[in-house]
């Protein structure tokens, strides 16, 4: 079975999209490491809302 997950998270204003993508991939385990200069390094992902649908 395949599912699609949509999550709403807060990040600081002005955070570059590529930094957010790297952070999300790292937090979800699809990327084994994250650059130490990523502005979100050291932050844990906390979702405001999660939606799941079956694909």
N, C-alpha and C positions, 0 to 999 in steps of 0.2 A: 504494500500500500504506500502511496505517496501522499504527503500533505504539504500544504503551503501555509507558512506562518507569517503573519504580519504583526509587527511589534511597534508600539509607539514609545519612544524614549526621549528624554531631555538631554541635550548637549549644549555646551556654551555657545552663545551667538558668535558667528564668525568662524566656527570650526570648519575647515575645508572638508568637502565631501569625500575626498580620497582618504583623509585621516579617519573619518567616520566609518568608511567601508573597511579599512584595515582593522579598526577597533572591533567592529561587529564580527568580522571573520575570525579574529583572534578569540573573542569572547565565546563564539559558538563552536570553536575547535576546528574550523576548516583551515586555519592558518596556524602553524606551530609557534610563530614568534611575531612580535610587533616591534617596530622601531621605537627606541627609547626617546626619540624626540617628537613622537606623536603626542599632541596636546591632551589626548585621552589616556595616555599610558598611566597605569596605576588606578584607573577608575573602573569600578564594577558596573556592569549593565543592570539597570533597574527599569523594568518595563512599567509604563503607566497603563497600557492596555495591550492585550494580545488577542488576535483573531486567528482561528485555525479552520481551514477548509480542506476537504478531501479532494485529491486530484486523480 
